Amino acid sequence: MFYGLCPCDFATASLLSVSKVHTLRQGTVFHMASSNQTGNCLNAVGLPVNAVKEVDAEEEGHGYDGCPAVELLEKLQSPSADMREFACASISRVVQQTQTIPGFLQRDAVRRLGPMLLDRSLAVRETATGALRNLSACGGQEVCEDMVKHDVMTPLTSLLRECCANFESATVSMKDQKNAVEDVANEAVNLLWNLCESSTQALTVFNKAGLLDVVIQCLERHPHNVELALSAAHCLHTVTEDNPELLCSMNTAVLGVLDNVLLSSQPDMAHILLRTLAAGTLWNMKSNLPVAHQAQMLNAAVATLSQCLDLDTGTLIPELRRAEEVRYRNAPPVTDTEDQAVGELPVDEMEGEEEPPKQKRNGKAAMADNDFSDLLPRGKEELREATALLTAQQTSLEIIVNMCCSDEPSDDEWEEESSSDESDMGPDGLCDGVSNLLSPLCLSAEVHGALINHSIPEKVLRKTEFARKEAVDVCLQNSSWRCLIKKMKRVQSRALTCLHSILSTMDAESLGGPAVLQTAAQHLSTLVFGAAETLKDEEFLEAVISAVRSLLQMIASTNISQCMTPQQLMSLSEAATCCDVVSVRVNAVAILGITGSTLAKEKGTAETLQMIGKALLEVATRDADLVVNGEALDALFDVFADGDEAEAAAKSIQLLPALKALQPVLKAKIRKEGRGKYSPQQLCVLDNIKVNLRRFIGYLEKVVNK
C-alpha cells in the first residue's frame, strides 16, 4: 500500500507510524467480602458494624482531607488478629482517596504492611494484600516503583509460593464457600499484576524469582475458580509482553496450560475473557513457540479472538440487565445490611473512570485504562458478566493491533530515516520515487492468512459502530450499569484503532476490493459527520481520524473514487487541529495532504487547493509542536508538488514567499527546542524536513520563473 503521496515527493517518512499497543491496565482494586460472599470496596464489609463506625469516626476526627495513617498503622502491631484485619481493611478503604497516600508512604506503610502478608491469620493476609493492592492501583506508577524499592516483592513472593503449595490441602467445608487460600492468592496475584505493569524492577524480580510457575498454577485453577484464573491470566498477559528473558524460560508445560484454557468451552463471559487473555499471551510468546506448532497456535489464538468479536454486545447487555431484574424480583427479601452490601454502588464511583495519563513500561508508551470492575460486589453477577464481555472485546482488538504492528517502532518513536536523500534526487533535486519506508507494512503470510480466514477485518469494522441505543438506554436507567457506557465507547475507539492498523498492513484486494473500501469510507463518514458532539470526545477523535487517514491513503493509492467531500474533510481537520492531542493534529494535516494531492491531479480544483494550502500554512506556522509543523510541511510538499492546478493555487496563496519567511523561523525553533524536547529519531526527521523545505523552495522558484 502506497500512502497517497505524489510521484514527485519531497516528504520525509510519516511522522506518526502505526504503533504497537501496550495493553496496560494499571489498577485492579481490592474489595472486602463477608462470609456470605457479598462486599463493597467502599465499606469494610465483613467487619463488625461498630468497627466500621469506628473508622468513620476517626476519619471525621481528622477531617476529610486528613490521614488517619498513624492510628491505623499502629493497629497493625495489635496482638488481636481481628484488630489487625480491621486495620488492613481500613487502610484498603482510605488509600482509595489518593490524597491520603503520601501520608501512608511517609510513615513507611509498605514496610509495615509487608510482614502482614505472612501473618498467622488468613484473613489478615487477605486484607493486608488487598491494602497493598489498592495502594499500588490508586497510587500509580510512582507508588508502585516505591513499593518495589521498599522490598514488597520479597514477602509477596513467599506468600504466593505458600498459597500455591496449599491449594490442594485447603479443604472447603461448605459446597458454596470459597477456598480461603485461593482468596488470598487472588489478592496476591492482583498485587503482582499491578506492580509488574508499572515497574521494570518488579518485572526483573518476577523473572529472577521464577514467579511464572506460581502464576501458571493459579491459571490452572480455572475449572473451579475462574476469578483467580482471570487474575493470573491478566498478570501472565502483562509479564509476557516485551520480556525476552522470561520467554526463554517458557516450556511445553506452560503451553499445555494455555492450550487447555483455549480449549475450554464454558460459555460465560468470564471464561471468554480468560480465553482472550490466553490468546494474547500466546501471541506475546510467538517467537518462542516450537516451529512445528506456530501456525496451529496462531490459528487457535485468532479463532479465539474472532469468536469473542462475534458476540453482539447490543443484544447481550440488555439481556443481562433483564436477567438481573428477574433475579432481583425472585430473590427473598434482604436485610438492610445485606442490601448495603449487594446494592448499587454510588454513581460517582462507578463513573469515575477518567483515563490517566499514558504511562511507560520498558521505556515504551503504554495505553492506560483504569478498569475498576473489581469494585463490583458479588451480588452483581450480571454486571460482572457484561463488564467481562466488554473487557474481552477491548483486549481482543488490542491484541489484533499488536499482531498487525508487532515489528513497528514504539509509540513515542518516529522512523529513523527520511523518505528522501541525495541519491534519490533527480536533475532538478526532486525525489524520483517514494521511499520503501512508505510501502505497506508487511504481515507475515501466517498472520495475514489467519486474520483473513477468520474475517477479522469485517468483524473489526462492525465493532466501530456506535453502541446500540437499546444497550445504552438500559445502562442509563441504572446507576450501577452506567459505567458500561464508557466501556462501550472504548471498545468502539479500540476498534477504530484496530481498523487503522489493518488498513496500514493489508492491501485493497485482501480487504475485499474497491466496493468494500467505499462502504468502509461511507461508514466512517457517518461516524464522523453524523453527530457534531462526537468530535468533542478526544479518545474517539484520536481513533477515528487515524482510521480515516489510513483509509484515504489506501483509496488514493488505488485510484478508488472518494465518497467524502473536501469540505467534509476540511471540517474534520478544523475540529482536529483544535485538539490538544498531538497525534490528532498530525493526522488532521496528513488527511489534508492526501486530499490535496489527489485533487491536484484533477481539473478545476485550484480553489479547493487554495483552501487546503492556507489551512496547512496556518498549522505549519502557528502550531506549538514541531511534530505538527513538520507534518503540515510534509503535506504541503505533497499537495503542491506537481500539476497546473497546484501551480495556480500556489501562486494565489503566495506559497513561495510564505515558505521563505517560515524557513528561518523553523530552523530557529528546531535549534532552540529540539534537543531538550524531542527524541533523536524525531530530530532526524525534522532535519530532513528542513532540507526538503529548502529543496521545495528551489522547486517553486523554478515554477515561478518558467
TAPE-V526361 format. One record per run of one state. SS is the DSSP state (hx for helix, st for strand, lp for the rest). FROM is the first residue (numbers start at 1). LEN is the number of residues. If there is no record, write none. Layout:
SS,FROM,LEN ; SS,FROM,LEN
This chain:
lp,1,48 ; hx,49,14 ; lp,63,6 ; hx,69,7 ; lp,76,5 ; hx,81,14 ; lp,95,3 ; hx,98,9 ; lp,107,2 ; hx,109,10 ; lp,119,3 ; hx,122,28 ; lp,150,2 ; hx,152,14 ; lp,166,14 ; hx,180,19 ; lp,199,1 ; hx,200,9 ; lp,209,3 ; hx,212,12 ; lp,224,2 ; hx,226,14 ; lp,240,4 ; hx,244,4 ; lp,248,4 ; hx,252,12 ; lp,264,5 ; hx,269,16 ; lp,285,1 ; hx,286,3 ; lp,289,2 ; hx,291,20 ; lp,311,2 ; hx,313,18 ; lp,331,5 ; hx,336,7 ; lp,343,4 ; hx,347,5 ; lp,352,8 ; st,360,2 ; lp,362,2 ; st,364,2 ; lp,366,7 ; hx,373,3 ; lp,376,5 ; hx,381,25 ; lp,406,16 ; hx,422,3 ; st,425,1 ; lp,426,5 ; st,431,1 ; lp,432,4 ; hx,436,3 ; lp,439,6 ; hx,445,9 ; lp,454,2 ; hx,456,8 ; lp,464,5 ; hx,469,8 ; lp,477,2 ; hx,479,3 ; lp,482,1 ; hx,483,23 ; lp,506,8 ; hx,514,16 ; lp,530,2 ; hx,532,5 ; lp,537,1 ; hx,538,20 ; lp,558,8 ; hx,566,12 ; lp,578,4 ; hx,582,18 ; lp,600,6 ; hx,606,17 ; lp,623,3 ; hx,626,14 ; lp,640,4 ; hx,644,9 ; lp,653,2 ; hx,655,23 ; lp,678,2 ; hx,680,26 ; lp,706,1
